C-alpha cells in the first residue's frame, strides 16, 4: 500500500455515531419527565417517593456491584436511572415502597447485571421487573386509587363491557399506573425522542398499527362493526403508549434490521391485544414485550441481510 492511499483497515463497526450512551440515556430520561411530572401531580407526593425509591435502588445497587467487582463506574451512563424511571412509571401509585425497591433490585441485578451489564441483557429490565412484581404481589399490583378513592382502571372497565371518556383518557384524568395515564405527556416525550433521533419510528408505528387492526377486527366480529371508541380507548389506556415509545424501542432488546423492527413491533402489538381481549389486562404490555424480546434472535436471523460477497 502506498503512502497516499485512502484505504484504511479497521475492526467493525465501521460506521459510528457521535452520540454516547450517557447522552442517549439522558435524552430518554428527559423524554420521561412530562409523564413523570404529571404522574406526581395526578397521584401526589407518594408517587414521587416511589419514583425516587426505584431510581435510587437501581443506582445504588449498580454502584455497589461495580465497586464489589472492581469495575469502572457504569452509573455514569445513566442507564440505571432510566431503568428506575421506567419501572416506577409502570407501578400503581399505592404500591408499598419496599415492593418497589424489590422490583428495582430484580431489574438491575437479576435482569441486567447478572447477564453482563448494559448491552448484554436479553430482556427489558423494567418490563421484566413489573412482570416479576405482578406474579409475586398480584393483589397490590392491581390496586389503583384515584383522588383518594379505590378506582378501576379504564382497561378493566372496557373488559367488563363498560365505557370510558376518551378525552379524559387523553388528558390523564383517570386511574392507572403512575406514568401511563396521560397520553399528552407520553406523546410529548415521544416527539422529543423522534426529534433527537433516539428511537426509530418503525417499532412504535407498527406496534400501534397492529393493535388498531387487531381491535378493529375483534370489534367487527363481536360488535357488528368497527368500534373506533374501543380502539381509541385501548390505545390511550393500560400503558400502550408507554410501552410502544419507551419500552419496546429499547436498543439492547429490539432488532437491529429495519424489517426486523417492523415484525417485532407488529408482533408485540398483536400480543398485547390478545392478552387484553382474551386474558389479563394489567401488565399485558410488559408481558408482550418480554415475549417479543425472546423472539428477537429468531427475527434477526430471518431478516438478516446476506453479507457482501457471500453466496447462499
C-alpha positions in Angstrom: 0.0 0.0 0.0 1.4 3.4 -1.0 1.6 6.3 1.4 -1.1 8.3 -0.5 -3.7 5.6 -0.3 -7.0 6.5 1.4 -7.7 2.8 2.2 -7.9 2.1 5.9 -8.2 -1.3 7.6 -10.0 -1.4 11.0 -12.3 -3.6 13.0 -16.1 -3.3 12.7 -18.3 -1.4 13.3 -17.0 0.9 10.6 -19.8 3.4 10.8 -20.1 5.1 14.2 -22.4 7.7 15.8 -21.1 10.6 17.8 -23.9 10.1 20.4 -22.6 8.5 23.6 -24.6 6.1 25.8 -24.9 8.7 28.5 -26.2 11.3 26.1 -28.8 8.8 24.8 -29.9 7.9 28.3 -30.1 11.5 29.3 -32.4 12.2 26.3 -34.6 9.2 27.3 -34.7 10.5 30.9 -35.7 14.0 29.7 -38.4 12.5 27.5 -39.9 10.7 30.5 -40.2 13.9 32.5 -43.6 15.1 31.2 -45.2 11.7 32.2 -43.3 11.7 35.5 -44.3 15.3 36.4 -47.9 14.6 35.5 -47.9 11.3 37.5 -46.7 13.2 40.6 -49.3 15.9 40.0 -52.1 13.4 39.4 -51.3 10.9 42.3 -49.5 13.1 44.8 -46.2 13.0 46.7 -46.3 9.3 47.3 -45.9 8.7 43.6 -42.7 10.9 43.8 -41.4 8.7 46.6 -42.0 5.6 44.5 -40.0 7.1 41.7 -37.2 8.1 43.9 -37.0 4.7 45.6 -36.9 2.9 42.2 -34.2 5.2 40.7 -32.2 5.3 44.0 -32.3 1.5 44.4 -31.1 0.9 40.8 -28.3 3.4 41.0 -27.1 2.3 44.5 -27.1 -1.4 43.6 -25.3 -0.8 40.4 -22.7 1.2 42.2 -22.2 -1.5 44.8 -21.9 -4.1 42.1 -19.2 -2.1 40.3 -17.3 -1.5 43.5 -17.5 -5.1 44.6 -16.3 -6.4 41.2 -13.7 -3.6 40.8 -15.2 -2.3 37.6 -15.4 1.2 36.2 -18.4 3.3 37.4 -21.2 2.4 34.9 -23.7 4.5 36.7 -22.4 7.5 34.8 -24.1 6.2 31.6 -27.5 6.9 33.3 -28.9 3.6 32.2 -29.7 2.7 35.8 -31.6 6.0 36.2 -33.7 5.3 33.1 -34.5 1.7 34.3 -35.7 3.0 37.6 -37.8 5.7 36.0 -39.5 3.4 33.5 -40.2 0.8 36.2 -41.7 3.4 38.6 -43.9 4.8 35.8 -45.3 1.2 35.4 -46.2 0.9 39.0 -49.6 1.6 40.7 -49.3 4.8 42.9 -50.3 2.8 46.1 -47.6 0.2 45.9 -45.6 -0.1 49.2 -42.1 1.4 48.9 -40.4 -1.9 49.8 -42.1 -3.7 47.0 -40.9 -1.0 44.6 -37.4 -1.5 45.9 -37.6 -5.3 45.4 -38.7 -4.7 41.8 -35.9 -2.3 41.1 -33.4 -4.7 42.6 -34.7 -7.5 40.4 -34.5 -5.3 37.3 -30.9 -4.0 37.9 -29.3 -7.1 39.5 -31.0 -10.1 38.1 -32.0 -8.9 34.6 -29.2 -6.5 33.8 -26.0 -7.0 35.9 -26.0 -10.8 36.1 -26.3 -11.0 32.3 -23.2 -8.8 31.9 -24.5 -5.3 32.3 -25.8 -2.8 29.7 -25.9 -4.3 26.3 -25.9 -7.9 27.4 -29.3 -8.4 28.9 -31.8 -10.3 26.8 -34.9 -8.8 28.2 -36.1 -5.3 29.1 -35.2 -4.9 32.8 -38.1 -2.6 33.7 -40.7 -4.8 31.9 -39.3 -7.9 33.4 -39.4 -6.4 36.9 -43.0 -5.4 36.5 -43.9 -8.9 35.5 -42.0 -10.2 38.5 -44.0 -7.9 40.8 -47.2 -8.9 39.1 -46.5 -12.6 39.9 -45.3 -12.0 43.4 -47.6 -9.3 44.6 -50.7 -9.6 42.4 -53.1 -8.0 44.8 -51.1 -4.8 45.4 -50.1 -4.5 41.8 -53.8 -4.4 40.8 -54.8 -1.9 43.5 -55.4 1.6 42.0 -56.5 4.8 43.7 -57.7 8.0 42.0 -58.3 11.1 44.1 -58.1 9.1 47.2 -60.7 6.5 46.2 -60.2 3.0 45.0 -60.9 3.0 41.3 -61.0 0.6 38.4 -58.5 1.3 35.6 -60.0 2.1 32.2 -58.7 -1.0 30.6 -60.6 -3.1 33.2 -63.8 -1.1 32.7 -63.5 -1.9 29.0 -63.1 -5.6 29.7 -66.2 -5.5 31.9 -68.2 -4.1 29.0 -68.3 -0.5 30.3 -67.5 2.7 28.5 -64.8 5.3 29.1 -64.3 9.0 28.3 -61.6 9.3 25.5 -61.0 13.0 26.3 -60.3 12.2 30.0 -58.0 9.3 28.9 -56.1 11.7 26.6 -55.7 14.3 29.4 -54.8 11.7 32.0 -57.7 12.3 34.4 -58.1 8.7 35.3 -56.7 5.9 37.5 -53.8 3.7 36.4 -50.1 3.3 36.8 -48.1 6.5 37.6 -46.8 7.2 34.1 -49.3 5.6 31.8 -52.4 7.7 32.3 -51.6 11.0 30.4 -51.4 10.4 26.7 -50.5 14.0 26.1 -47.4 13.8 28.3 -46.3 10.5 26.7 -46.8 11.9 23.2 -44.7 15.0 24.1 -41.9 12.7 25.3 -42.1 10.6 22.2 -41.9 13.7 19.9 -38.7 14.7 21.8 -37.2 11.3 21.2 -38.0 11.5 17.5 -36.6 15.0 17.2 -33.4 13.8 18.9 -33.4 10.7 16.7 -33.1 8.4 19.7 -35.8 5.9 18.6 -36.8 4.5 15.2 -40.4 5.1 14.1 -40.9 1.6 12.8 -41.3 -0.2 16.2 -43.9 2.1 17.8 -45.7 2.7 14.4 -46.3 -1.0 13.6 -46.9 -1.7 17.3 -49.9 0.7 17.2 -51.0 -0.3 13.7 -51.1 -3.9 14.7 -53.2 -3.0 17.8 -55.6 -0.9 15.7 -56.1 -3.7 13.1 -56.5 -6.4 15.8 -59.0 -4.5 17.9 -60.8 -3.4 14.8 -61.3 -6.9 13.6 -62.3 -8.0 17.1 -65.0 -5.3 17.3 -66.2 -6.1 13.8 -67.0 -9.7 14.8 -68.2 -9.0 18.3 -70.0 -5.7 18.0 -71.2 -5.8 14.4 -68.9 -3.1 13.2 -65.5 -1.4 13.7 -65.8 0.4 17.1 -63.5 3.4 16.9 -64.2 4.3 20.6 -63.0 0.9 21.6 -59.8 1.3 19.5 -59.1 4.7 20.9 -59.7 3.6 24.5 -57.2 0.7 24.1 -54.6 2.9 22.6 -54.9 5.6 25.3 -55.0 3.3 28.3 -53.2 0.5 30.0 -49.7 1.6 29.2 -50.0 1.1 25.4 -48.2 4.4 24.6 -45.7 4.0 27.4 -44.8 0.5 26.1 -44.7 1.5 22.4 -42.5 4.5 22.6 -40.3 4.0 25.7 -40.0 0.2 26.3 -40.4 -1.7 23.0 -37.8 0.6 21.5 -35.0 -0.4 23.9 -31.8 -0.6 21.9 -30.5 -3.8 23.6 -33.6 -6.0 23.3 -35.0 -4.9 20.0 -34.0 -5.9 16.5 -31.3 -4.1 14.5 -32.6 -4.6 11.0 -35.4 -2.4 9.6 -37.6 -5.3 8.5 -37.0 -6.9 11.9 -38.2 -3.8 13.7 -41.4 -3.9 11.7 -42.1 -7.5 12.5 -41.1 -7.0 16.2 -43.4 -4.0 16.6 -46.4 -5.7 15.0 -45.8 -8.9 17.0 -45.9 -7.1 20.3 -48.9 -5.0 19.3 -50.8 -8.2 18.4 -49.7 -9.9 21.6 -50.9 -7.0 23.8 -54.3 -7.1 22.3 -54.5 -10.9 22.6 -53.7 -10.6 26.3 -56.2 -7.8 26.9 -59.1 -9.2 25.0 -58.8 -12.9 26.0 -56.6 -12.9 29.1 -55.3 -10.5 31.7 -55.3 -6.7 31.1 -53.0 -5.2 33.7 -49.4 -5.9 32.8 -50.3 -7.1 29.3 -47.9 -4.6 27.6 -44.9 -5.8 29.7 -45.6 -9.5 29.2 -45.9 -8.9 25.5 -42.6 -7.0 25.4 -40.9 -9.8 27.2 -42.1 -12.4 24.8 -41.1 -10.1 22.0 -37.6 -9.9 23.5 -37.3 -13.6 23.5 -38.1 -13.9 19.7 -35.7 -11.2 18.7 -32.9 -13.6 17.9 -35.3 -15.5 15.6 -36.5 -12.3 13.9 -32.9 -11.2 13.4 -32.0 -14.5 11.9 -34.9 -14.3 9.4 -34.4 -10.7 8.4 -30.6 -10.7 8.4 -29.2 -9.4 5.1 -26.7 -11.5 3.2 -23.1 -10.4 3.8 -21.5 -8.6 0.9 -19.8 -11.0 -1.5 -21.3 -14.1 0.2 -23.2 -16.7 -1.7 -26.2 -18.5 -0.3 
